[in-house]
Amino acid sequence: MSAPRAALIPYAPGAVEGLPPDLDVHTWDGTEPPPPQDVLDTVGFLTVPYMRTAAALPLMPRLPALEVVQTLTAGVDDVLPHVPPGAVLCNARGVHDASTAELALTLVLASLRGIPGFVRGQDAEQWHAGFHPALADRTVLLVGYGSIGAAVEERLRPFECRVLRVARRARTAPHGPVRPLSDLPDLLPRADVVVLTVPLTEGTRGLAGRGFLARMRDGALLVNVARGPVVDTAALLAELGSGRLRAALDVTDPEPLPAGHPLWHAPGVLISPHVGGSSSAFLPRALRLLGAQLRRYAAGEPPEHRVAPPGAAVPGAAAPGAGEHRG
């Protein structure tokens, strides 16, 4: 293959350890105009700036030499339709595992132990004592068992709870079996807590719909740290309104949740504003990922964490193959 083309990344090259010295690296973070077109003509590796996807999408058609599109997010549903033919899309597998898993566990514990009520009581200078369920002795169902789902389980392990796992395909994981999605109808009634970590695809859109929610046991908690449209909002509102289920949501549909939306004040719901990956854990992991991917690119090796498109040519690969985003 020809020599690797230039790279466009959202950080100063000096921030990325181990950058290949012979790779031409330019900086663009999505907040200012991109480099001139003569530079864009040479860019073969584009990193989509974190939380600046809207700025990057119209740039891709201006990159005639583009070979690799690297996101800094685990989900790629908003980028995938815009990847040009001949380029491959890679996600940030591993970058958000720790941060998102921490938030998932926070949402579970806060919801079970009644923390939102305590905060409201403190604001009103009221002492709200009471009895709340523990995570100990509960059954947690992880729907989606990629790297984030596995990271959630690692953080659940000290809490003396039982964990069930579901993914697209059955397999054996280090801590036990992973059941296929087709087993969900049998597993949902067994869970006290259901945590969603699946990617948003046409197959998972509306996954937690009326039938899914109806099979959850009375009093169960639904936690969504995946994408908002994985849950049918209308169906969830009906279950919350009846008091049968509770929910803790880092993502919503619509998002951002507009003022006046009934989800804000639905009973038994805790909402965080899509901050699963937004923590101090992000930047060092993002920089390590970029360094590794750029070294592979400069060496003519295929990039890791390919998710799409299935038939695209891969720099340095003997033959194209289907990428997989495991959830």
Secondary structure, DSSP 4 states (H G I P E B T S, - for coil): -PPP-EEEESS-GGGSTT--TTS-EEE--SSSPPPPHHHHTTEEEEEPPTT-HHHHGGGGGG-TT--EEE-SSS--TTTGGGPPTT-EEE--TTTSHHHHHHHHHHHHHHHHTTHHHHHHHHHTT---------STT-EEEEE--SHHHHHHHHHHGGGT-EEEEEESS-EEETTEEEEEGGGHHHHGGG-SEEEE-----TTTTT-BSHHHHHHSPTT-EEEE-S-GGGB-HHHHHHHHHHTS-EEEESS-SSSSPPTT-GGGG-TTEEE--S-SS-STTHHHHHHHHHHHHHHHHHTTPPPSSEEE-TT---TT-SS--------
